[in-house]
Amino acid sequence: MTSPVRTVTLLTRAGCGACDAALRVLVPLCAEYGVACESVDVDAAAAQDPDLRAEYGDRLPVVLLDGREHSYWDVDVPRLRRDLEN
């Protein structure tokens, strides 16, 4: 049985220091688990998906695991490790 492909997405905004810090935490963590890590600027994405900015834009950065909200403002490293191990 194969494991599902996992994806971690960081929702960001240009000039967001907390977003930059979260990305510095996520990139090596995702690499450790062999998980894809992507970053999406909610303002840039708003042209195609305005709901993304409306939903998450006031509490960035937001970490999504497989498209579902996992944490916001800070990366919950212990919880993310636990969830990536399952």
N, C-alpha and C positions, 0 to 999 in steps of 0.2 A: 504494500500500500504506500503510495507516495504522499508526501506532506503537501499541504496546500501552499501555493505561492503567496508569500506575505509581502505587503507593501506598507511602508511608513511614509506618510505625507506630512510635511510641515507647511502649514498655512502661514504666510508671512506678509510683510508690507515693507516696501523700500524705506530705508533709513531707520528701521526698528532694531535697536541694539539688543533687545531681548530675543528677537528673532534670530539675529546673528549668533548669539550665545547658544540658543537652542540647537541651531544647525551644527555648531562645533561639538555639541554633545552627541547628537544623533548620528552623524556620519560615521565615526568609529564604532559606535554601538551597533549600528545596522550592519557594518562590514563584519563585525565579530560574529553575527548570526547569519550572514549571507543573505541579508534581506535588502530589497531595493529601497532606497531612500530618495524621495523627490521633494522638491520645494515648489510651492505655488504661491505667487504673489496675488492676493485676493483683489487688489485694485486693478492689476493688469488683466486678471481673469474675468473681471466684472462685465466686460463687453460681451462675452459669451455666456457668462453665468452670474448674473447679478445677485442671485440668491445666496451664493457663496459668501460674498462680502456682507450681505444683509444678515446672514446667520452668524458669521464668525468675526466680522471686522472690528468689533468693539472689545475683543479679548484675545488678541494675538500676542504671542504665537500660539497656534493650536496644533497639536499632534493628532493625526488620524492614523489608526491602525486598520488596514484593509477597508478604508473608506468610512470608518466609524470613529467618532470623537473618543480620544483616549485621555488626553490631558490638555490643559491650556495654561498660559503664562509661564509655567515651568515644565520641563520634561520630568515626568515621574519615572525616574530610571529604574528603581526596584520593581515597580509594577510592570513597566515595559519589558524588562528582562524576563519576568515571570510569564508574561503573556506570549513572548516570542519563543519561550522554551516549550510551550504547549502546542 
